[in-house]
Amino acid sequence: MPFGLRNAAQTFQRFMDEVTRGLRFCFVYLDDVLVASRSKEEHEKHLANLFRRFEKYGVKNAEPGKMRFLRAGP
């Protein structure tokens, strides 16, 4: 095993937990963020709040092709 940051994943998870703290509609696992909303309008508001928070903390958004929006749940 090469030497390096062995706890990088845990550190990043804690950082993302801090970034999304208080956003009860967000569920984060490392670099995957699920935004749960009841309607399209609510989803747009949630995304706007999340992206403002990302900007505040200096989080870069993924490439647009890697993002998926407005997916229906079960």
Steps between C-alpha positions, in 0.01 A plus 500: 500500500656833400543766763264795480169623630329185620209689649432731202154350439396552862637855499313583181177348638527716813560807283194426285294438814602849617418654160149352499428536874146630544392413146257227606423412139863400425649157551874474435725200448848623410454681167143381437230742611133403498249786515155381607208722398123462468455704182695646211469850646623386841785311333611814317502693832692222672760492222540878515558478878749217456695676225518819712641291783752340264609847389535617862729207582691504171364166382532456125203349321549191289499510124142553377507161326559327834201665672149359490198710591128439549519124545190332639531280806320178583 
